[in-house]
Amino acid sequence: MTATPLVSVIIPNYNYADVLGLCLRSVQEQTYSPIEIIYVDDCSTDDSVRVAESHGVRVLSTPRNSGVSAARNLGVAHARGEVLFFLDSDVALAPDAVAQAVALLGSDPGIGAVSGNYEAVPLRRDSLVKEYRTLYRHYWYLVAEGPIKGFLPVAIIAFPAAVWAEVGPWTAELTQSEGADIGERLNERYTVLLTSAVRGRHDDDATLRIALRKVFTRTRVHVPFFLQPRRAAGVVGSPESAASLAAALTLLALPVPLLTGAAWSAALPALLLAAWLGIDRKMYRYVFATRGAGFGLFFVGTHFLVNLTIAAGAGVGIVQWLTSRSFRRMYAKAPA
């Protein structure tokens, strides 16, 4: 890789016109040069194309709405850079994000990818749910910083083009879990770094209904992928899995005192709730310390609902896995 390689920033987009301008402007204002912007529109039905063109960005279009993996692959086909920097269209980069990614990739030929973190606050601060979602992911990416294996965050991620030629392409059939698929292939040959040195502000889901629906759907459709033993590392037994199980057991235990009438059973829901709180106690301390008691209580209550939704999505997904052959084949085309 040359000292100042051309960086191809590949931005797939579907219907994020309201924040796309902020994303594109953040790339145009990077401290690093040279950069080419490759914008791929996945058949948006809003004003996304007009927004991109108003920023002087060339528009590539998928022939049909095909999902983020297919859109990224189209971007790669038109990229000329020595570094491929994939960026989700609802993220605005910090001014030095590309420079930091290039420096880290150039520091060690064994580094195959650099994955960035979200800022602790959302791109647009107009929703408490956004604040929760953004801070939650920021915290866990912060805790996981360094070499990582398993599921790979891909909203902000850079690869040397030579490495991508070995481990790519994105599996077009995967509209979810594409990060785990790429991470698996990368970890066989290279180190993958997760770092807050490369960062951006993310515009997350604004309402609890949308957020919970997305969490449920993603969890449900992840089941065929993560029930394959070679891909389950880091998922089964993770704090999120344990917390979701504890939340579900807490809810199920609520009627036990009424059903049994036993004195000991009155303490069961409280003990399970305490166990649930204990699993993520470090995260809660971080939230209360950085954002105060009011938001901390909102965060804890929302996280309980999210954990319940994860448990429900996993349960439905497992039932579908056991009863539906087509569901089990959902990710059969994903390469090893």
TORKOL-4160 file (C-alpha; in steps of 0.2 Angstrom, whole numbers, padded with zeros to 4 digits, m for minus):
336
<pt num="1" X="0000" Y="0000" Z="0000"/>
<pt num="2" X="0007" Y="0017" Z="m0005"/>
<pt num="3" X="0010" Y="0031" Z="0008"/>
<pt num="4" X="m0006" Y="0041" Z="0003"/>
<pt num="5" X="m0017" Y="0028" Z="m0005"/>
<pt num="6" X="m0033" Y="0033" Z="m0014"/>
<pt num="7" X="m0047" Y="0029" Z="m0003"/>
<pt num="8" X="m0064" Y="0023" Z="m0011"/>
<pt num="9" X="m0078" Y="0028" Z="0001"/>
<pt num="10" X="m0092" Y="0016" Z="m0004"/>
<pt num="11" X="m0109" Y="0022" Z="0003"/>
<pt num="12" X="m0124" Y="0011" Z="0000"/>
<pt num="13" X="m0141" Y="0019" Z="0002"/>
<pt num="14" X="m0160" Y="0015" Z="0003"/>
<pt num="15" X="m0172" Y="0029" Z="0008"/>
<pt num="16" X="m0161" Y="0039" Z="0019"/>
<pt num="17" X="m0162" Y="0056" Z="0010"/>
<pt num="18" X="m0166" Y="0065" Z="0027"/>
<pt num="19" X="m0148" Y="0062" Z="0033"/>
<pt num="20" X="m0138" Y="0057" Z="0017"/>
<pt num="21" X="m0132" Y="0075" Z="0015"/>
<pt num="22" X="m0124" Y="0075" Z="0032"/>
<pt num="23" X="m0116" Y="0059" Z="0027"/>
<pt num="24" X="m0109" Y="0065" Z="0011"/>
<pt num="25" X="m0103" Y="0081" Z="0017"/>
<pt num="26" X="m0094" Y="0073" Z="0031"/>
<pt num="27" X="m0084" Y="0063" Z="0018"/>
<pt num="28" X="m0081" Y="0078" Z="0007"/>
<pt num="29" X="m0074" Y="0087" Z="0023"/>
<pt num="30" X="m0061" Y="0074" Z="0028"/>
<pt num="31" X="m0044" Y="0079" Z="0032"/>
<pt num="32" X="m0037" Y="0065" Z="0022"/>
<pt num="33" X="m0034" Y="0066" Z="0003"/>
<pt num="34" X="m0036" Y="0058" Z="m0010"/>
<pt num="35" X="m0054" Y="0051" Z="m0008"/>
<pt num="36" X="m0066" Y="0046" Z="m0021"/>
<pt num="37" X="m0085" Y="0044" Z="m0016"/>
<pt num="38" X="m0094" Y="0030" Z="m0023"/>
<pt num="39" X="m0113" Y="0032" Z="m0019"/>
<pt num="40" X="m0124" Y="0017" Z="m0023"/>
<pt num="41" X="m0143" Y="0020" Z="m0023"/>
<pt num="42" X="m0153" Y="0004" Z="m0020"/>
<pt num="43" X="m0168" Y="0010" Z="m0029"/>
<pt num="44" X="m0173" Y="0023" Z="m0016"/>
<pt num="45" X="m0191" Y="0030" Z="m0017"/>
<pt num="46" X="m0187" Y="0046" Z="m0008"/>
<pt num="47" X="m0176" Y="0061" Z="m0013"/>
<pt num="48" X="m0159" Y="0052" Z="m0010"/>
<pt num="49" X="m0154" Y="0053" Z="m0028"/>
<pt num="50" X="m0157" Y="0071" Z="m0029"/>
<pt num="51" X="m0148" Y="0074" Z="m0013"/>
<pt num="52" X="m0133" Y="0065" Z="m0019"/>
<pt num="53" X="m0132" Y="0074" Z="m0035"/>
<pt num="54" X="m0134" Y="0091" Z="m0026"/>
<pt num="55" X="m0118" Y="0087" Z="m0017"/>
<pt num="56" X="m0109" Y="0084" Z="m0034"/>
<pt num="57" X="m0108" Y="0065" Z="m0031"/>
<pt num="58" X="m0110" Y="0052" Z="m0045"/>
<pt num="59" X="m0125" Y="0040" Z="m0043"/>
<pt num="60" X="m0123" Y="0022" Z="m0046"/>
<pt num="61" X="m0140" Y="0012" Z="m0045"/>
<pt num="62" X="m0144" Y="m0006" Z="m0042"/>
<pt num="63" X="m0156" Y="m0013" Z="m0056"/>
<pt num="64" X="m0168" Y="m0018" Z="m0042"/>
<pt num="65" X="m0169" Y="m0016" Z="m0023"/>
<pt num="66" X="m0157" Y="m0030" Z="m0018"/>
<pt num="67" X="m0151" Y="m0025" Z="0000"/>
<pt num="68" X="m0135" Y="m0018" Z="0007"/>
<pt num="69" X="m0123" Y="m0032" Z="0002"/>
<pt num="70" X="m0127" Y="m0031" Z="m0016"/>
<pt num="71" X="m0126" Y="m0012" Z="m0016"/>
<pt num="72" X="m0109" Y="m0013" Z="m0008"/>
<pt num="73" X="m0103" Y="m0026" Z="m0021"/>
<pt num="74" X="m0108" Y="m0014" Z="m0035"/>
<pt num="75" X="m0098" Y="0000" Z="m0027"/>
<pt num="76" X="m0083" Y="m0011" Z="m0026"/>
<pt num="77" X="m0084" Y="m0015" Z="m0045"/>
<pt num="78" X="m0082" Y="0004" Z="m0048"/>
<pt num="79" X="m0069" Y="0007" Z="m0035"/>
<pt num="80" X="m0051" Y="0012" Z="m0040"/>
<pt num="81" X="m0044" Y="0014" Z="m0022"/>
<pt num="82" X="m0031" Y="0005" Z="m0013"/>
<pt num="83" X="m0042" Y="0006" Z="0002"/>
<pt num="84" X="m0060" Y="0002" Z="0002"/>
<pt num="85" X="m0070" Y="0011" Z="0016"/>
<pt num="86" X="m0088" Y="0006" Z="0018"/>
<pt num="87" X="m0099" Y="0018" Z="0026"/>
<pt num="88" X="m0118" Y="0017" Z="0030"/>
<pt num="89" X="m0128" Y="0032" Z="0023"/>
<pt num="90" X="m0135" Y="0036" Z="0040"/>
<pt num="91" X="m0118" Y="0040" Z="0048"/>
<pt num="92" X="m0108" Y="0056" Z="0047"/>
<pt num="93" X="m0089" Y="0053" Z="0049"/>
<pt num="94" X="m0078" Y="0062" Z="0061"/>
<pt num="95" X="m0066" Y="0074" Z="0051"/>
<pt num="96" X="m0051" Y="0062" Z="0054"/>
<pt num="97" X="m0059" Y="0046" Z="0052"/>
<pt num="98" X="m0052" Y="0041" Z="0035"/>
<pt num="99" X="m0035" Y="0047" Z="0040"/>
<pt num="100" X="m0035" Y="0036" Z="0056"/>
<pt num="101" X="m0041" Y="0021" Z="0046"/>
<pt num="102" X="m0027" Y="0023" Z="0033"/>
<pt num="103" X="m0014" Y="0025" Z="0047"/>
<pt num="104" X="m0020" Y="0009" Z="0056"/>
<pt num="105" X="m0020" Y="m0001" Z="0040"/>
<pt num="106" X="m0003" Y="0005" Z="0035"/>
<pt num="107" X="0004" Y="0001" Z="0052"/>
<pt num="108" X="0004" Y="m0018" Z="0051"/>
<pt num="109" X="0001" Y="m0029" Z="0035"/>
<pt num="110" X="m0007" Y="m0041" Z="0047"/>
<pt num="111" X="m0022" Y="m0030" Z="0049"/>
<pt num="112" X="m0035" Y="m0034" Z="0037"/>
<pt num="113" X="m0049" Y="m0022" Z="0042"/>
<pt num="114" X="m0052" Y="m0007" Z="0054"/>
<pt num="115" X="m0069" Y="m0006" Z="0060"/>
<pt num="116" X="m0075" Y="0011" Z="0068"/>
<pt num="117" X="m0086" Y="0015" Z="0083"/>
<pt num="118" X="m0101" Y="0027" Z="0085"/>
<pt num="119" X="m0100" Y="0043" Z="0094"/>
<pt num="120" X="m0109" Y="0042" Z="0111"/>
<pt num="121" X="m0123" Y="0054" Z="0105"/>
<pt num="122" X="m0134" Y="0052" Z="0089"/>
<pt num="123" X="m0132" Y="0062" Z="0073"/>
<pt num="124" X="m0148" Y="0071" Z="0076"/>
<pt num="125" X="m0153" Y="0072" Z="0094"/>
<pt num="126" X="m0172" Y="0072" Z="0093"/>
<pt num="127" X="m0177" Y="0056" Z="0101"/>
<pt num="128" X="m0173" Y="0048" Z="0118"/>
<pt num="129" X="m0174" Y="0031" Z="0109"/>
<pt num="130" X="m0160" Y="0036" Z="0097"/>
<pt num="131" X="m0150" Y="0042" Z="0113"/>
<pt num="132" X="m0152" Y="0024" Z="0120"/>
<pt num="133" X="m0148" Y="0015" Z="0104"/>
<pt num="134" X="m0133" Y="0025" Z="0101"/>
<pt num="135" X="m0126" Y="0025" Z="0118"/>
<pt num="136" X="m0129" Y="0006" Z="0120"/>
<pt num="137" X="m0119" Y="0002" Z="0104"/>
<pt num="138" X="m0105" Y="0015" Z="0108"/>
<pt num="139" X="m0103" Y="0007" Z="0125"/>
<pt num="140" X="m0101" Y="m0011" Z="0119"/>
<pt num="141" X="m0090" Y="m0006" Z="0104"/>
<pt num="142" X="m0079" Y="0003" Z="0117"/>
<pt num="143" X="m0078" Y="m0012" Z="0128"/>
<pt num="144" X="m0073" Y="m0023" Z="0114"/>
<pt num="145" X="m0060" Y="m0012" Z="0107"/>
<pt num="146" X="m0044" Y="m0020" Z="0100"/>
<pt num="147" X="m0043" Y="m0036" Z="0090"/>
<pt num="148" X="m0060" Y="m0044" Z="0088"/>
<pt num="149" X="m0067" Y="m0060" Z="0081"/>
<pt num="150" X="m0085" Y="m0066" Z="0077"/>
<pt num="151" X="m0098" Y="m0053" Z="0072"/>
<pt num="152" X="m0090" Y="m0038" Z="0064"/>
<pt num="153" X="m0098" Y="m0021" Z="0065"/>
<pt num="154" X="m0098" Y="m0015" Z="0046"/>
<pt num="155" X="m0107" Y="0002" Z="0047"/>
<pt num="156" X="m0089" Y="0011" Z="0047"/>
<pt num="157" X="m0076" Y="m0001" Z="0041"/>
<pt num="158" X="m0060" Y="0000" Z="0030"/>
<pt num="159" X="m0051" Y="m0014" Z="0021"/>
<pt num="160" X="m0035" Y="m0014" Z="0010"/>
<pt num="161" X="m0041" Y="m0018" Z="m0008"/>
<pt num="162" X="m0029" Y="m0032" Z="m0009"/>
<pt num="163" X="m0036" Y="m0040" Z="0007"/>
<pt num="164" X="m0054" Y="m0037" Z="0000"/>
<pt num="165" X="m0049" Y="m0047" Z="m0016"/>
<pt num="166" X="m0045" Y="m0062" Z="m0005"/>
<pt num="167" X="m0060" Y="m0061" Z="0007"/>
<pt num="168" X="m0074" Y="m0053" Z="m0003"/>
<pt num="169" X="m0087" Y="m0051" Z="m0010"/>
<pt num="170" X="m0101" Y="m0047" Z="0002"/>
<pt num="171" X="m0114" Y="m0062" Z="0001"/>
<pt num="172" X="m0128" Y="m0054" Z="m0008"/>
<pt num="173" X="m0141" Y="m0066" Z="m0001"/>
<pt num="174" X="m0137" Y="m0059" Z="0017"/>
<pt num="175" X="m0147" Y="m0044" Z="0021"/>
<pt num="176" X="m0143" Y="m0047" Z="0039"/>
<pt num="177" X="m0128" Y="m0055" Z="0048"/>
<pt num="178" X="m0116" Y="m0050" Z="0033"/>
<pt num="179" X="m0104" Y="m0044" Z="0047"/>
<pt num="180" X="m0102" Y="m0061" Z="0054"/>
<pt num="181" X="m0100" Y="m0069" Z="0037"/>
<pt num="182" X="m0086" Y="m0057" Z="0032"/>
<pt num="183" X="m0078" Y="m0057" Z="0050"/>
<pt num="184" X="m0077" Y="m0076" Z="0049"/>
<pt num="185" X="m0067" Y="m0075" Z="0032"/>
<pt num="186" X="m0056" Y="m0061" Z="0038"/>
<pt num="187" X="m0051" Y="m0069" Z="0055"/>
<pt num="188" X="m0045" Y="m0085" Z="0046"/>
<pt num="189" X="m0030" Y="m0074" Z="0039"/>
<pt num="190" X="m0030" Y="m0057" Z="0046"/>
<pt num="191" X="m0032" Y="m0047" Z="0062"/>
<pt num="192" X="m0047" Y="m0036" Z="0063"/>
<pt num="193" X="m0047" Y="m0020" Z="0074"/>
<pt num="194" X="m0061" Y="m0012" Z="0082"/>
<pt num="195" X="m0057" Y="0006" Z="0087"/>
<pt num="196" X="m0064" Y="0023" Z="0092"/>
<pt num="197" X="m0050" Y="0032" Z="0083"/>
<pt num="198" X="m0061" Y="0029" Z="0068"/>
<pt num="199" X="m0079" Y="0036" Z="0072"/>
<pt num="200" X="m0095" Y="0044" Z="0066"/>
<pt num="201" X="m0111" Y="0049" Z="0072"/>
<pt num="202" X="m0126" Y="0038" Z="0068"/>
<pt num="203" X="m0144" Y="0042" Z="0066"/>
<pt num="204" X="m0153" Y="0028" Z="0074"/>
<pt num="205" X="m0171" Y="0023" Z="0076"/>
<pt num="206" X="m0182" Y="0037" Z="0082"/>
<pt num="207" X="m0197" Y="0027" Z="0090"/>
<pt num="208" X="m0198" Y="0013" Z="0102"/>
<pt num="209" X="m0210" Y="0004" Z="0090"/>
<pt num="210" X="m0198" Y="0004" Z="0075"/>
<pt num="211" X="m0183" Y="0000" Z="0086"/>
<pt num="212" X="m0191" Y="m0015" Z="0094"/>
<pt num="213" X="m0198" Y="m0021" Z="0077"/>
<pt num="214" X="m0181" Y="m0020" Z="0070"/>
<pt num="215" X="m0173" Y="m0029" Z="0085"/>
<pt num="216" X="m0186" Y="m0043" Z="0084"/>
<pt num="217" X="m0184" Y="m0046" Z="0065"/>
<pt num="218" X="m0165" Y="m0046" Z="0066"/>
<pt num="219" X="m0165" Y="m0058" Z="0080"/>
<pt num="220" X="m0177" Y="m0069" Z="0072"/>
<pt num="221" X="m0168" Y="m0070" Z="0055"/>
<pt num="222" X="m0151" Y="m0072" Z="0063"/>
<pt num="223" X="m0156" Y="m0089" Z="0071"/>
<pt num="224" X="m0152" Y="m0099" Z="0055"/>
<pt num="225" X="m0135" Y="m0091" Z="0054"/>
<pt num="226" X="m0130" Y="m0092" Z="0072"/>
<pt num="227" X="m0136" Y="m0110" Z="0075"/>
<pt num="228" X="m0122" Y="m0116" Z="0064"/>
<pt num="229" X="m0109" Y="m0121" Z="0076"/>
<pt num="230" X="m0094" Y="m0113" Z="0067"/>
<pt num="231" X="m0103" Y="m0096" Z="0067"/>
<pt num="232" X="m0110" Y="m0096" Z="0085"/>
<pt num="233" X="m0094" Y="m0090" Z="0093"/>
<pt num="234" X="m0097" Y="m0075" Z="0104"/>
<pt num="235" X="m0116" Y="m0075" Z="0102"/>
<pt num="236" X="m0122" Y="m0090" Z="0113"/>
<pt num="237" X="m0116" Y="m0086" Z="0131"/>
<pt num="238" X="m0114" Y="m0067" Z="0127"/>
<pt num="239" X="m0120" Y="m0054" Z="0139"/>
<pt num="240" X="m0134" Y="m0049" Z="0128"/>
<pt num="241" X="m0140" Y="m0067" Z="0126"/>
<pt num="242" X="m0139" Y="m0070" Z="0145"/>
<pt num="243" X="m0148" Y="m0053" Z="0149"/>
<pt num="244" X="m0162" Y="m0058" Z="0137"/>
<pt num="245" X="m0164" Y="m0074" Z="0145"/>
<pt num="246" X="m0165" Y="m0067" Z="0162"/>
<pt num="247" X="m0177" Y="m0053" Z="0156"/>
<pt num="248" X="m0189" Y="m0067" Z="0149"/>
<pt num="249" X="m0187" Y="m0077" Z="0165"/>
<pt num="250" X="m0191" Y="m0062" Z="0175"/>
<pt num="251" X="m0207" Y="m0059" Z="0165"/>
<pt num="252" X="m0212" Y="m0077" Z="0166"/>
<pt num="253" X="m0210" Y="m0077" Z="0185"/>
<pt num="254" X="m0222" Y="m0063" Z="0189"/>
<pt num="255" X="m0237" Y="m0074" Z="0190"/>
<pt num="256" X="m0229" Y="m0087" Z="0200"/>
<pt num="257" X="m0233" Y="m0080" Z="0217"/>
<pt num="258" X="m0251" Y="m0079" Z="0212"/>
<pt num="259" X="m0251" Y="m0097" Z="0205"/>
<pt num="260" X="m0242" Y="m0105" Z="0219"/>
<pt num="261" X="m0247" Y="m0095" Z="0235"/>
<pt num="262" X="m0230" Y="m0100" Z="0242"/>
<pt num="263" X="m0221" Y="m0087" Z="0252"/>
<pt num="264" X="m0204" Y="m0091" Z="0244"/>
<pt num="265" X="m0211" Y="m0088" Z="0226"/>
<pt num="266" X="m0214" Y="m0069" Z="0230"/>
<pt num="267" X="m0195" Y="m0066" Z="0230"/>
<pt num="268" X="m0192" Y="m0075" Z="0213"/>
<pt num="269" X="m0196" Y="m0061" Z="0201"/>
<pt num="270" X="m0186" Y="m0049" Z="0212"/>
<pt num="271" X="m0171" Y="m0061" Z="0212"/>
<pt num="272" X="m0172" Y="m0064" Z="0193"/>
<pt num="273" X="m0173" Y="m0045" Z="0190"/>
<pt num="274" X="m0158" Y="m0042" Z="0201"/>
<pt num="275" X="m0149" Y="m0056" Z="0191"/>
<pt num="276" X="m0154" Y="m0046" Z="0175"/>
<pt num="277" X="m0147" Y="m0030" Z="0182"/>
<pt num="278" X="m0131" Y="m0038" Z="0187"/>
<pt num="279" X="m0127" Y="m0045" Z="0170"/>
<pt num="280" X="m0125" Y="m0027" Z="0163"/>
<pt num="281" X="m0121" Y="m0018" Z="0179"/>
<pt num="282" X="m0105" Y="m0011" Z="0172"/>
<pt num="283" X="m0115" Y="m0003" Z="0157"/>
<pt num="284" X="m0128" Y="0004" Z="0169"/>
<pt num="285" X="m0114" Y="0012" Z="0180"/>
<pt num="286" X="m0107" Y="0020" Z="0164"/>
<pt num="287" X="m0124" Y="0027" Z="0158"/>
<pt num="288" X="m0128" Y="0034" Z="0175"/>
<pt num="289" X="m0111" Y="0042" Z="0177"/>
<pt num="290" X="m0110" Y="0050" Z="0160"/>
<pt num="291" X="m0129" Y="0054" Z="0157"/>
<pt num="292" X="m0137" Y="0056" Z="0174"/>
<pt num="293" X="m0150" Y="0047" Z="0184"/>
<pt num="294" X="m0165" Y="0053" Z="0174"/>
<pt num="295" X="m0159" Y="0046" Z="0157"/>
<pt num="296" X="m0151" Y="0031" Z="0166"/>
<pt num="297" X="m0168" Y="0025" Z="0172"/>
<pt num="298" X="m0175" Y="0028" Z="0155"/>
<pt num="299" X="m0160" Y="0018" Z="0148"/>
<pt num="300" X="m0163" Y="0003" Z="0160"/>
<pt num="301" X="m0182" Y="0002" Z="0157"/>
<pt num="302" X="m0179" Y="0003" Z="0138"/>
<pt num="303" X="m0165" Y="m0010" Z="0139"/>
<pt num="304" X="m0177" Y="m0022" Z="0148"/>
<pt num="305" X="m0190" Y="m0021" Z="0134"/>
<pt num="306" X="m0176" Y="m0023" Z="0121"/>
<pt num="307" X="m0170" Y="m0039" Z="0130"/>
<pt num="308" X="m0188" Y="m0046" Z="0130"/>
<pt num="309" X="m0189" Y="m0042" Z="0112"/>
<pt num="310" X="m0173" Y="m0051" Z="0108"/>
<pt num="311" X="m0179" Y="m0066" Z="0118"/>
<pt num="312" X="m0195" Y="m0067" Z="0109"/>
<pt num="313" X="m0186" Y="m0065" Z="0092"/>
<pt num="314" X="m0175" Y="m0079" Z="0096"/>
<pt num="315" X="m0189" Y="m0090" Z="0102"/>
<pt num="316" X="m0199" Y="m0087" Z="0086"/>
<pt num="317" X="m0183" Y="m0090" Z="0076"/>
<pt num="318" X="m0179" Y="m0106" Z="0084"/>
<pt num="319" X="m0197" Y="m0113" Z="0081"/>
<pt num="320" X="m0195" Y="m0108" Z="0063"/>
<pt num="321" X="m0178" Y="m0117" Z="0062"/>
<pt num="322" X="m0186" Y="m0133" Z="0069"/>
<pt num="323" X="m0202" Y="m0132" Z="0058"/>
<pt num="324" X="m0197" Y="m0124" Z="0042"/>
<pt num="325" X="m0184" Y="m0131" Z="0029"/>
<pt num="326" X="m0184" Y="m0115" Z="0019"/>
<pt num="327" X="m0180" Y="m0105" Z="0035"/>
<pt num="328" X="m0165" Y="m0117" Z="0039"/>
<pt num="329" X="m0159" Y="m0114" Z="0021"/>
<pt num="330" X="m0159" Y="m0095" Z="0023"/>
<pt num="331" X="m0141" Y="m0093" Z="0023"/>
<pt num="332" X="m0136" Y="m0109" Z="0015"/>
<pt num="333" X="m0127" Y="m0099" Z="0001"/>
<pt num="334" X="m0116" Y="m0089" Z="0012"/>
<pt num="335" X="m0098" Y="m0094" Z="0008"/>
<pt num="336" X="m0087" Y="m0102" Z="0022"/>
